[in-house]
Amino acid sequence: MQYKRFILFSIVIVSLLFLLFNTSSFQENAAKAASHYYVRSHYASSDFTFLKMAYDTNLGDYIVTYKDKAEQQFSFTMAPRYFPVFVRSDPLNSDL
């Protein structure tokens, strides 16, 4: 009986996690948090401010835009779509 209850509980938890990862609010928050961490760790001396975030349907990636003190905007591309935690494009670093 305990084994069946454990299996049922596991299936419910996995299903809820699957639904959570497929919601746009989770994906947007993950992209924003990952880009914030990336900007703070790679450009600590610069003072970037979060401006906006958008999903690009053509690329399937999230575009996160920051601005600096001179009001110049920089857009970072975050991938993959379902768990956007990797920087695919960095306008300040041509190595990516």
Beta strands, then each sheet from edge to edge (+ up, - down):
strand 1: 49-56
strand 2: 61-67
strand 3: 73-79
strand 4: 86-89
sheet 1: 1+ 2- 3+ 4-
end
